[in-house]
């Protein structure tokens, strides 16, 4: 081992001497580098080595310099590559380590080494499609080799014959290759350079290889979403009209039972070319309205053959997106709103309106000022999705905003139909509404009902809200009375106690005896886990109203009750407190 280490260190001497000659390092610094390098080399030859050792050595080996860099750059890069190879041989499964080596090769433009690293990595990790794609892109972009990139994609497909992402990137690569050839041909023609017998293949330049990839991909992977993803890639290139037409024909012939097909075909109507460009805002708005109407006609045609929730979702989403677009033409704005409301109503009547759209529907109705229709839609939403807490909350918020007299009954209906375990948001809404809209007696009765909940989260939340409301409605005395009445009504949250403590502190002359009582009650519930609570109690005793001599006893009790990591945290914080650092 010592001979190997010595040989590697001796190999570094010429480059370090050069660094000393150019004045980058002093003689003392060179010796220090050799010493550190020797220590790290020995670490790499121990029986038990870590990735940290390799990374540290790589960092030491990286030297930033400019003057005469070519004289020593090669040996430094070679040595770092060698360290990376040793590391990836030891930890083959660590993808991040491989990627670090790749990043290094790219940074220093070692293209030959880069291909070797990718090859070794893929031999170990052939199950990761993203790595194959990265390797192929590197061949295309860094080495300018479409042939090697194509070879890698074909190998990737042997391991991942149904990978959408591999096919998409392979398809994109062939189109990029065709575009590159077209640019080369154009540049040669413009420069009037004679290329002899070499001919640019018209088939390749028109995207025929990409079409072969497309046919293979769609033969193995079905679905309108996949075909549309390939069509989106094709649309980036300006020479692919024929290929785009082929893909669209396949889409229309094979996937008319997919809402995505109809959604795509409908939105194409927005891109349809018109005659001369319209100058006036009103004229342009009229043209946009006609295009949107044609889109809706395609959606209607789709709904005639595919009356599904997904189809209605596409139609309503389109209408909603157009409604949200800003326009200064009032007629267009009104037409979009009318179209959206009609689509929402029809989808609801068909019982095929998705839950998310009810929120949009209610927002539009609220902005229009139609209170009666808004209330009707809110109630209809709860009938359609009786088990959805989000829908109930939305309907209740709408009714509260409208100031409806039926709000109280709707809250009762919501809690009746909703799974108690999911009812916390409903209780929170009802408490907020009651505190602002009902009498004190009705609000207190609501809190009393909430306290009976068998769901711990609801019971704890109600106690906190009840305490806060009591303090706001009747001051400290009422809050203290509420706290006393609830202090044995488990379960509790820590906030229930800390709020009462804060209320006591907010008094003009807070009583230490009360604070001790509140802390003791809190510690009975959370003393075994909450180290912060013990520290706060100790701080209180160290304060102007406390008795510092009690701190030792509190510390002893804390050490006895706390468990696990809480003990360590408490000990560390208590030490800092004693030394005045916190």
N, C-alpha and C positions, 0 to 999 in steps of 0.2 A: 504493500500500500504506500509506504514512504517513497519508494522509487517512482511510482506513478505521479504522486503529488509533486515531487521534486522536478520531474520532467515537465509537467504542466506549468509550474512556476518559472522554470528556466525559459520556456517558450514565450513568456510574457516580457522578459527582460529587454529585448530589442525595442519593442514599442514604447516601454516606459522610459528607456534611455532617450528615445526620440522626443518624447514629451518634455523631458528635462532639458534637452538641447534647445527646443524652441521656446523655452521659458514659461511653459504652461504650469509646470510643477517644479518645486525645488527638490534638492537631493533628499532632504528630510521627508518631504511628502511622498516621494517615490518609494522610500523605504517603508513608510507607513502603509502605502498601497500593497506592497509586496507582503508585508506582515499580515494585513487583513485577508489578502487573497490566500495566503498559506493556511491561515486558520479556517477559512471557509472551505477550502479544498479538503482539509482533513475532516471537517464536518460531513462533507458529502460522501466520505468513505467509511463512516461509522456503520455499525450494524443496523441501528435505528436512525433513520433520517426523516426529515419533514420537508413539506413543500416550502415552508418559510425559509429553510436553509438555501434552497435553490433560488428563490426570489431575491433573497439578500445578496447572493453572489452575482446575480444578473444586474442588480442595482449598482454594485461595486464596479462591475465590468463596464457599465455605461459611462463614457467620459465625453463631456461636451467640449469640442474644440473646433477650430476652423483652419488654422495655419498648418500647412503640410498634412492635411488630414488623410490624403490618399496614401501616404506612406504607411500608415498604421491602421487605417479604417478596416481594411480587409481582415486583418488578424483579429481585431476586436469583434467584428460581426461574426466571424467564424466561430470564435470561442463562445459567444452568447448563444449562437445556434446550437452549438454542441451541448451547452448546459441545458437548453430547452429540450433537446433530444433525450438527454439523460433523465430529465424530470418527467417527460411524457412517457418514457419507457417504464418508469417506476409507477406512475399514476395514470395508466391508460384511460381509466374511466372518467377522469376529470376533464370535461369538455371545455371549461373555462380556461384551463391551462393550455389546451390546444389552440384556443382562440387567441390567447395572449401571444403565442408563438407566431400565429398567422399575422396578427397586427404588427408584430416586430418586423416580419419579413416584408410586409407591405410598406412600412415606414422607410425601410432602408433599400427598398426596390430590389430585393434578391428574388427575382422571378423564378429561377430554377429551383431554389430552395422552397419557395412557396408551393409549387406544384407537388413537391415531395412531401411536404407537411400535410397538405390536403389528402394526398393518396394514403399516407399512413393513418391519418385520422379516420378516413372513411372505411378503412379496413377494420378498424376497431368499432366504429359507430355507424354501421350501414343502416341501422333502424331509424335514423333521424333524417327525415326529408329535408329539413332546413339546411343541414350541412351539405347535402348534395347540391342544393340550389346555390348555396354560397360558393362552393367550389366551381360550379359551372359559370357563374357570373364572374368569378375571378379570372377564369380562362378567357372569357370574352372581353372583359374590360381591362384587365392588367396585362394579359399576354396577347391580346388581339387575335385569339385563336377560336374561331367559330367551330372548327372541326373538333377540337378538344372539348369545347363546351357541349356540343351535340353528343359526343361520345359519353360524357358524364351524365347527361340527362337520360340517355338510353339505358345506361347502367342503373341509374336511380329508379327507372320504371320497372326494371326487373325485380327490384326489392319492394317497390311501392307502386304496383300496377294500377291502383285505383286512387292515387293521391291527386286531388284536385289542384293543389298548390304546385306540384311538380309539373303537371301538364300545363298549367297556366303560364309558368315561367319558361317552359320549353317553347310554348307557342309564341310568347313575347320575344324570346331569343331569335327565333327564325325570322320574325318580322323585322327585328333590329338588324339582323344580318342582311336581309333584302334591302332595307333602307340604306345601309352603309354602301352596298354595291351600287345602288342607284346614284348615290352622291359621288362615288368614285368615277363612275362612267360620265356623269355630267361634268365633273372637273376636268377629266381628260379631253372631253369633246371641246370644252371652252378653251383649253390650252392648246388644242389641235396637236395633241401628242399621238404619234403612231404607236400602237401597242402590238403591232405585228399580227400574228395569227391568233392571239388571245381574244376570246369572245366572252362577253358577259351573257350569261344564260338568261333569256327573257322569262323562262318559267320560274327561276329562283327569284329574279327581281320583281316579279308580279305577286310573289307570296305563295307559290305552289307548295313549297316545303312546309310552310305554316298550315296550308290546307290539309296536307297529309297528316300533320300532327292533330289538327282539329278532328279529322275523320276517325283517327285512332282513339282520341280522347272520348269523343261522344259515343263511340261504339262500346266503351267500357264503363263510362260514367253517365248516368241518366239524370235528367232534371233540368227544368227551365232556368233555374238559378245559375247552374254551371255554364250553360250555353250563353246566357246573358253576360257572365263574367268574361268569356272569351270575346264576345261582341264588343264589350267595353274596351278591351285591349286593342282590338282591331281598329276601332274608331280613332285611336290616337294617330294612326298613320294615314297619310293622304293618298296612298296608292292602292287601297284595299276595298274599293267600292264593290268590285265583283265578289270578293270574299264575304263582305258584309251582307250582300244580297243573298248569298248562299246560306249564311247562318240564319238570316231572318226567315227565309223560306222553310228551313228545317224547324225553326221555332214555331211557325204558324201551322205546319203540317203535323207536328208530333206532340205539341204541348198546349193545345187549346183547352185542356182540362186543368190548366194551372193559371191561377190568378196573376202570377208574375208576367205571363205572356200578354194578357190583356192590358195589364198596367203599362207595359213597355209600348205596346201598339198604340194605346191611347195617348201617351205622352209624346209620341212621335208627331202627332198632329200639331203640337206647339211649334215644331221646327219646320213645318211645311212652308216652303217659299211662297211669297206673294209677288204681285206685279211690281209696280213702282213703290218706292218708299214714301210712306205717308208723313207729311210735315206737321200737321196740327196734332195737339195732344188728344183732342176728341176723336180725330180720325184714327190715331194709333190705338186708343182705348177701344174703339169700335172693332178694329181688326183683332185685337187681343181677345175681346169677348167672343168673336166668331170662332177663333181658334179653340178657345176653352169650350165652347159649345160642341165643336166637333170632337174634342176629347171625351166629353160627356156622352156623346152618341156612341162612341166605341165602348165606353164602360157599360152603357145600357145594353149594347149588343152582347157583351160578355155576361152580364147578369141574366140575360134571357137563357143562356145555356149553362151558366155556372152560378147559381144562386146560393153562394156560400158566405160564411162569415169573413173568410180571407178576401173574397172578391169585394164585398162591401167595405172592408177595411181599406183596400186600395182606392176605391172610389171616394170614400169619405176623406181619406188622407189627401187625395188630390184636391178636393174641394176646399179643405181646410188650409192647405198650403197656398192656394191661390187667394183665399180670403185674407190671409195674413200679409200678403204682398201690399206694399204701400202704393196708393194711387191718389192723385188729386182730382180725378174725375168721379164725381159723386155717382153718376149712373152705373159706372163699372163696379164701384164699391157696393152699391145696393144689389146689383145683379149677383155678385159673388156671395153676398150674405144670403140672398134668397135661395141660391143654388145649394149652398151648404146646409141650410136649415131643412130644405126639402130632402136632401140625401140622408141627413140624420134621422128625420122622421120616418122615411121609408124603410131605412135599415132597422130602426126600432120596431116598426110595425111588422117587419118580417122576423122579429126576434133574433136578429143576426148582427146587432150593433155591439161591438166590443166594449168592454167595461171602461177602458181609457177614454173613449170618445164622449162619454156622458159629461165629463168635466168640461171638454171643449164646447159641448152643446149648451151647457148651463152658462158658461162665460159669455157666449154670443147672445143668449137670451137676456142675461142681466144687463149687458151693454145696450140692448135694444129697448129696455124698459118695460118689457112685457112680463109683468109680475105673475099674472095668472098662468100663462104658459110655462114660465120658469118653475113655478111650484108644481105644476102637473108633471113636468119632465123629472123633477127631483123625486117625486113620489113614484113615478114609473120606474126609475132607475133602481129604487130599493125593492120593487116587486120583481124585477128581472134578476138582480144579484143580491138575494136576501142574506147570503152568507159572506158577503164581502164587507169587511170593516171600512175599507177605503170608500166604497160607494155610500155606505151609511154616513160616514163623516162628511163626504161631499154634499149629500142631500141635507144634512143637518146644518152645515155651514151656510148653505144657500137659504134655508128657511129662516135661520137667525138673521141673515143679512136682509131678507125681505120683511122681517118683523112679523112673521106669520103667527097667528094665534094657535096654530096646530103644532107648533114646535115642541111643546111639552109632551104631547101624546106621541109624537114621532120619536122622541128620546126613549119613551117607554117601550115602543114597538121595537126599536133598535136593540135595546138590551134584552128583550124577550127572544128575538130571533137569532141574536149573535151568540157564538160560542163564548162562554164566560172568560175563558183563558185569553181571548183576543179582544176583550171589551175595554181595556184600559183607555185607548184613545176616545172612546165614547163617553166614559166617565169624566175624563179631562175636559172634553167639550161641554158636557152638561154642567159641570161645576162652574166653568167660566161664564156660561150663559146665565145660570141661576144667580150668580153673584152680582150680575149687572142688570138682570131683568126681573127677578122675583123678590119677594119680601124676605126679610131676615128669617122668619119662621119657616118659610118654604125651603130656604137654603139650608138651614140647620137640619130640617127633616131629611133633605137629600144626603147630607153628610152622614146622618145616622143610618140611612139605608146602605150607603157605601161601606160603612164600617163592618157591615154584616157579610160582605163579600168573602167567598171562600178562596178567592184568587189572591195570593200574597201580594203581588205587584199592585193590584187595585187597592187593597186594604192599606198598604203602606203609603201609597200616593194620597189617598183620601185623608189619612191622618196628617200628613204634611200640609195639605191644602186647608184642612179644618183648622189647624193651629194658626196658619197665616191669616185666614179669614177672621178668626176670633180676635187676633191682635188688631187687625184693621177695623173691625166692627165695634169692639168693646174695650180696646186697649190692653194693657198688661194684665189687669186683673182677670179679664175674661180669658185671655190666652193661658194664664196660669191655671185657671179652673179647668179649661179644656185639657191641658197637659196632664193635670192630676187625674182627671176622669179616664184618661186613655193610657196612663203609664203602665198598666198591667195588661193591656189589650194587644197581645202579640199577634203578628210579627211587626217589628219596627225597622225603620231605616235609620241610618246614622244621622241623616239630615233632620229627622224629627227632634233629636236631642240637641244637635248643634244650633238649630234655630231658636230653641228655647233658651239655650245658653246666651246666644247673641241678644235676644230680647231682654234678658236680665242685664247684660252689659250696657244696653242702650238706655237703661234707666238713669235718672239723675244721680242716685246713690245706690249703685248695685250692691246687693248683699252677698258676701262671700259664702255664707252658710247655704244660700240657695244655689249658688254656682257649684259648691261641693256636692250638694244633693243631686243636681242634674248630671254632673260628671260621673258620680257613683252609679246612678241609674244606667247611664250610657255604657259604662264599663262592665256592668253585669251582662249586657247584651253582646258587646264587641271587644271585651278586654283580652280575649285570647288571640285575636288576630290583628287588631288595629293599634299599631305602635304609635301612630300620630296622635291618637286620642290621649294616650298616657303622657306624651310630651306636652300636649296642650294643657293638661291638668297640672303638670309640674310648672310650666310657665306661669300659670295662674297663681300658684302658691308663691312663686318668686316675685310676683307683682306687688304693688303698693298695699293691696288689701289682704294679701295672703300671709301665710306663715312658712318661711323657708325651711324651718326645722321639719316640716311634714314631707319634704321632698325625698329624704332618704327612705322613709316608709313606703312612699308611692313607688319609688324605684324598685325596692325589694319585691313589692307585690307584682309589679310589671314583669320582672325577671322570672317570677314564679308562674305567672299565667300565660305569658306569650309563648308562641310555639313556632318552630321552624325558622325561616328567614326573618320573621318579624323580630326575633330576639337580636339578631345581628344588626339589623337596621336601627333598632332602638338603642343598642349599646353604642353604636357609632354616633348617632345624633345626640345622645345624652352626654357623651364625652365632649363633643363640640360645644354643647350648651354650657357645660361646666367650665370650659376654658374660654368662654366668651366669644366663640367664633360664629355663633348663630344667636 
